[in-house]
């Protein structure tokens, strides 16, 4: 636990020390304005939503196969 806390404090200190130098350069490169993912990927909004829904359902399927049913449901 102590190494984790020391790492956390070291990272916070490094972040605070480099913030004024790094942030302006990063904001110039990464400032894309007010955009959404379909605009960034040049895709239809409906297609993007369908892909995310399918991916989410696939993840639920994998979790159900890996974890299985809850213990309280198995008593019935």
Secondary structure, DSSP 8 states (H G I E B T S, - for coil): -HHHHHHHHHHHHHHHHHHHHHHHHHHHHH---S--HHHHHT--HHHHHHHHHHHHHHHHHHHHHHH-S-GGGTT-
